[in-house]
Every structure is written in C-alpha cells, then in structure tokens.
Amino acid sequence: MSDSNRIEQLIAALRDDNEALRDHAMASLGQMGVDAVPQLIGLMADEDTVIREAAATAVVRIGPIAFDQLLEALGDDEWAVREQAASALGRLRDPRAVEPLVTALRDKDGAVRTAAVWALERIGDSRATPGLIEALGDSTVREDVARVLKKIGDTRAVDALIDGLLGPNWMVRRHAAEALGKIGDARSVDPLIQSLQDEDWLVRRNAAESLARLGAKQAIEPLLPLLEDENTMVQETVEGVLASLGWKQEASQ
C-alpha cells in the first residue's frame, strides 16, 4: 500500500466510533511524516471538534518538521484551522512561533485569540509580553492573558498589571495581584496596599502575599484590619505576612 493510500485509510479511521481505533490512527498518522501534514491540516476545519483536535495532535506528533506548514495554516481562511494551528504551535513549543502567535492575538475570531494566548503560555517567551499587554484590553482573553503575564514575569507588564489590579474584572485582579509580587517591582506596593480592601477575598490574599514578597513594611498598618477579615484564609495568610514583615503583636499593644 502506498503512503498516500495509507494516510487516507488512517484519516478515515479518525472518524470511527471505536476510540481505540481512533487513537491508533492518530498515533500512526503522527509517524507518517511531513507528507501527511496537508491532509491533517485540512481536517482541522472539520465540523467535529474531536476530529479537529485529533488532526492537530497528529501534526504535533510529526514534530518540528511540520512547523512551516502550521505557520502557513495560522493564516488560513477558516477560523477552525487557525485555532488548531495556534494550539499545535504551542504544543511544539518552538520559539520561532512567538511573533506569529502574537499577531494571532489580534485575530478576528475569539477562539483563535484564545488558542494563541494558550500557545504563548506553553512557549513562555518574554518576547510575547508587549503583545500580551495589548491583549489585556480584549474582553475575550484578558483573564487568560493576565495569567500568562503572571507566569512570564516580565517587568514591562507592571503598569498594565497595575491597571488590571485596579480594574473591574475580578479574575484579572486575582492574577494581577499575584503577578506583581512575582515580578517584584516597587511601583506595585501602593496599588497592592489599595487592593487589601478589594471585595474579592482572593485578591486580598494575593495582594497580602505579594506585599510580603516585596518586603513592604509600609503595608503593616493597612494589613492589620485583615487579621479580622471575614475569610479565614485571608486571616491566616495575613498572620504569616505580618510575621514575615517583622510585626509582633506584643509590640503593637
């Protein structure tokens, strides 16, 4: 049997009701090499999500040799192809994909933008920081973007994260409060102190932990009311934070 016939047979097997057969077909396609990539990319436009994801997985298994074709697919007319291509590039973790994925953060389709954020998280390259900062203004992906900026920990994101910390989205505030402590820039201290009064308990806790990381002794007085916070986890965290900052209860009496 020729390789082309074998590829067609395996692709047909991806639609089989038998999960074990589908998994075998996906693994076998991943061993077929670069010749299988065009047809697999075509499957990324399939109406069945399972088929789309199986095709992307098979391309990832083929490996870096598929990079150029995935990069081309990132500009495909079909949103589903672009989405799966972005996801696959992230799974390959090839740093050459950073700039194209940053461009994909401005894709007209939200699913593609989400996949691009996820892919950039997997790659973890700080070159993505400016594009991610811009994407914080995108309501579809801003929560995921805040999480990725937290993981990358680039100081260039400080101003944008401060804006997010003081903004209306509670999930962004949670990630921003944690990220600013990880980055460790002194500009974060005052906004973090302000966030000790946030309505969300995890924002308060994350802000307290970040102030400890920053060694912000000026936060001791604003932290004291949180010893009686309505949330016991905040109380416990603040006790540890105050101790790390050198506060002793006896000294305050």
C-alpha positions in Angstrom: 0.0 0.0 0.0 1.4 3.4 -0.9 1.9 6.1 1.7 -0.9 8.2 0.3 -3.4 5.4 0.5 -2.2 4.5 4.0 -2.7 8.2 5.0 -6.2 8.2 3.6 -7.0 5.0 5.4 -5.8 6.3 8.7 -7.6 9.6 8.3 -10.8 7.7 7.6 -10.2 5.8 10.8 -10.2 9.0 12.8 -14.0 9.1 12.2 -14.5 5.6 13.6 -16.8 5.1 16.6 -14.1 2.9 18.2 -12.0 5.2 20.4 -9.1 2.7 20.5 -9.0 2.6 16.7 -9.1 6.4 16.5 -6.2 6.7 19.0 -4.2 4.1 16.9 -4.9 6.1 13.7 -3.8 9.3 15.4 -0.6 7.8 16.6 0.1 6.2 13.2 -0.5 9.4 11.4 2.0 11.0 13.7 4.6 8.6 12.4 3.8 9.2 8.7 6.0 12.2 8.4 5.6 15.5 6.6 3.6 14.0 3.7 0.6 13.6 6.0 0.5 17.2 7.2 -1.5 18.9 4.4 -4.4 16.4 4.8 -4.3 16.7 8.5 -4.4 20.5 8.3 -7.4 20.1 6.1 -9.1 18.1 8.8 -8.6 21.0 11.2 -11.6 22.6 9.5 -13.8 19.6 10.2 -17.2 20.3 11.8 -16.4 17.7 14.5 -14.3 19.2 17.3 -12.9 15.7 18.1 -11.6 15.3 14.6 -10.1 18.8 14.5 -8.2 18.1 17.7 -7.1 14.7 16.7 -5.7 16.1 13.5 -3.8 18.8 15.4 -2.4 16.1 17.8 -1.2 14.0 14.9 0.6 17.0 13.4 2.3 17.7 16.7 3.4 14.1 16.8 5.0 14.5 13.4 7.1 17.2 15.1 9.1 20.3 14.2 9.3 19.3 10.6 5.6 20.4 10.4 6.4 23.9 11.7 6.3 25.7 8.4 3.0 24.2 7.3 1.5 25.0 10.7 2.7 28.6 10.4 1.0 28.9 7.0 -2.2 27.4 8.5 -2.2 30.1 11.1 -3.2 32.4 8.2 -5.9 30.1 6.8 -9.3 31.5 5.8 -11.0 29.0 8.2 -11.1 30.1 11.8 -11.0 26.5 13.0 -7.8 25.8 11.1 -6.2 28.9 12.6 -7.3 27.9 16.0 -5.9 24.4 15.8 -2.7 25.6 14.1 -2.1 28.0 17.0 -2.7 25.3 19.5 -0.4 22.9 17.7 2.4 25.6 17.6 2.1 26.0 21.3 2.4 22.3 21.8 5.5 22.2 19.7 6.9 25.0 22.0 9.0 26.3 19.1 10.2 29.9 19.9 10.0 30.7 16.2 6.2 30.8 16.6 6.2 33.7 19.1 5.9 36.6 16.7 3.2 34.9 14.5 1.2 33.9 17.6 1.4 37.5 18.9 0.0 38.6 15.6 -2.8 36.0 16.1 -3.7 37.8 19.3 -5.4 40.3 17.0 -7.3 37.6 15.0 -11.0 38.5 14.3 -12.1 35.2 15.9 -12.1 34.9 19.7 -11.3 31.1 19.6 -8.2 31.8 17.6 -7.1 34.6 20.0 -7.7 32.2 23.0 -5.6 29.5 21.4 -2.8 32.0 20.7 -2.7 33.0 24.3 -2.6 29.4 25.4 0.2 28.7 22.9 2.2 31.6 24.1 1.8 30.4 27.7 3.2 27.0 26.7 6.2 28.6 24.9 6.8 31.0 27.8 8.9 33.5 25.9 9.1 37.1 27.2 9.1 38.5 23.6 5.4 38.0 23.8 5.0 40.5 26.6 4.2 43.6 24.6 1.5 41.8 22.5 0.0 40.3 25.7 -0.1 43.7 27.4 -2.1 45.0 24.4 -4.4 41.9 24.6 -5.3 42.8 28.2 -7.8 45.2 26.6 -9.5 42.3 24.9 -12.5 41.2 27.0 -12.5 37.7 25.4 -9.0 36.8 26.5 -7.9 39.3 29.2 -8.3 36.8 32.1 -6.1 34.2 30.3 -3.6 37.0 29.3 -3.3 38.1 33.0 -2.4 34.6 33.9 0.2 34.3 31.2 1.8 37.6 32.1 2.0 36.3 35.7 3.9 33.2 34.5 6.3 35.1 32.3 7.0 37.7 35.0 8.3 40.5 32.7 8.8 43.9 34.3 7.4 45.6 31.2 4.0 44.3 32.2 3.9 46.1 35.6 2.0 49.2 34.5 -0.6 47.1 32.6 -1.0 44.7 35.5 -1.5 47.6 38.0 -4.3 48.9 35.7 -5.7 45.3 35.8 -5.3 45.1 39.5 -7.5 48.3 39.9 -9.9 47.3 37.2 -13.4 45.8 37.2 -12.6 42.2 36.3 -12.2 40.1 39.5 -10.3 37.3 37.7 -7.8 39.8 36.2 -7.4 41.4 39.6 -6.6 38.0 41.2 -3.9 37.2 38.6 -2.5 40.7 38.7 -2.2 40.8 42.5 -0.2 37.6 42.3 1.9 38.6 39.3 3.0 41.9 40.7 4.5 40.1 43.7 6.3 37.7 41.5 7.8 40.5 39.3 8.9 42.4 42.4 8.7 46.0 41.2 8.4 48.6 43.9 5.8 50.5 41.8 3.4 47.8 42.8 3.4 48.5 46.5 0.8 51.3 46.8 -1.7 49.6 44.4 -1.3 46.3 46.3 -2.0 48.1 49.6 -5.1 49.6 48.0 -6.2 46.1 46.9 -6.1 44.9 50.5 -9.6 46.4 50.6 -10.8 44.6 47.5 -14.2 43.0 47.6 -12.8 39.7 46.4 -11.1 37.6 49.1 -8.5 36.0 46.8 -7.4 39.4 45.6 -6.9 40.5 49.2 -5.0 37.4 50.0 -2.8 37.6 46.8 -2.1 41.2 47.5 -1.0 40.4 51.0 1.3 37.7 49.8 2.8 39.9 47.2 3.4 42.7 49.7 5.3 40.1 51.7 7.4 39.2 48.7 8.1 42.9 48.2 9.2 43.3 51.8 6.8 46.2 52.1 6.9 47.2 55.7 4.8 50.2 55.0 1.9 47.7 54.4 1.9 46.6 58.1 -0.7 49.0 59.3 -3.0 48.5 56.3 -2.7 44.8 56.8 -3.7 44.7 60.4 -7.5 45.0 59.8 -7.3 41.8 57.7 -6.5 39.9 60.9 -10.2 40.0 61.4 -11.2 39.5 57.7 -14.4 37.7 57.0 -12.5 35.0 55.2 -10.3 32.7 57.5 -7.8 32.0 54.7 -7.2 35.8 54.4 -6.7 36.0 58.1 -4.2 33.1 58.2 -2.3 34.5 55.2 -2.1 37.9 56.8 -0.8 36.5 60.0 2.1 34.9 58.1 2.7 38.1 56.0 2.8 40.3 59.1 5.3 37.9 60.8 7.5 38.0 57.6 7.5 41.8 57.7 8.7 41.8 61.3 5.4 42.7 63.0 4.9 41.3 66.5 1.5 41.5 68.3 3.1 42.4 71.6 4.9 45.4 70.1 1.5 46.7 68.9 -0.1 46.6 72.3 
